[in-house]
């Protein structure tokens, strides 16, 4: 199990990026959260096994149909043992 902090830049707000990310995470068994951030990007904290996170990152690098992903930064973090994957509504 690994914990990843992911920041995605580009045209990623207003294109159902968060909802698509949650659906992908739920399908793969990835846990954590996704939210829009004030800089216009999307922040994600994701936990899962190596295979699930690899597939999840593949999605993050392309996003849903109307998204234009310009940059993805990934940092490894401490496991928090999330129970599910949440779509957070308020930017912080």
C-alpha positions in Angstrom: 0.0 0.0 0.0 1.2 3.5 -0.9 -0.1 7.0 -0.3 0.2 9.5 -3.1 -0.3 13.3 -3.2 -1.2 14.2 -6.8 -1.7 17.7 -8.2 -3.1 18.1 -11.7 -2.9 21.3 -13.8 -4.6 22.3 -17.0 -8.2 22.5 -18.0 -9.4 20.3 -15.2 -12.1 22.3 -13.5 -15.7 22.3 -14.9 -15.1 19.2 -17.0 -16.3 16.5 -14.5 -12.7 15.7 -13.5 -13.5 15.1 -9.8 -16.6 13.0 -10.6 -14.7 10.9 -13.1 -11.8 10.6 -10.7 -14.1 9.3 -8.0 -15.7 6.8 -10.3 -12.2 5.5 -11.4 -11.0 5.3 -7.8 -14.1 3.4 -6.8 -13.7 0.9 -9.7 -10.0 0.3 -8.9 -10.5 0.2 -5.1 -8.3 3.3 -4.5 -9.2 5.3 -1.4 -8.6 8.9 -0.5 -10.1 12.2 -1.8 -10.2 14.6 -4.7 -10.9 18.4 -4.7 -10.6 21.5 -6.8 -7.9 23.9 -5.6 -7.8 27.7 -5.9 -5.0 27.7 -8.5 -7.4 26.1 -11.0 -6.0 22.6 -10.6 -7.2 19.4 -8.9 -5.6 17.9 -5.8 -5.9 14.2 -5.0 -4.7 12.1 -2.1 -4.9 8.4 -3.1 -4.0 5.2 -1.4 -3.9 1.7 -2.8 -1.7 -1.1 -4.0 0.9 -0.7 -6.7 -1.3 -2.0 -9.6 -4.4 0.1 -8.6 -2.4 3.3 -8.2 -0.7 2.7 -11.5 -4.0 2.4 -13.3 -5.3 5.4 -11.4 -2.4 7.5 -12.4 -2.9 6.6 -16.0 -6.4 8.0 -15.7 -5.1 11.2 -13.9 -2.7 11.9 -16.8 -5.4 12.0 -19.4 -8.6 12.8 -17.4 -12.2 12.7 -18.8 -13.0 13.6 -22.4 -13.2 17.4 -22.0 -10.1 17.8 -19.8 -6.7 19.0 -20.9 -4.1 17.7 -18.5 -0.9 19.8 -18.8 1.0 18.7 -15.7 0.8 16.0 -13.0 3.0 16.2 -9.9 3.2 13.2 -7.6 4.7 12.9 -4.1 4.6 10.0 -1.9 3.1 10.5 1.6 2.3 8.7 4.8 -0.5 6.1 4.8 -3.7 7.4 6.4 -5.8 4.2 5.8 -8.8 5.9 4.2 -12.0 3.8 4.2 -13.3 5.1 0.8 -12.8 7.7 -1.9 -14.5 11.1 -1.4 -15.3 13.9 -3.7 -14.6 17.1 -1.6 -16.7 20.0 -2.8 -15.0 23.1 -1.3 -11.6 24.3 -2.4 -9.2 25.1 0.4 
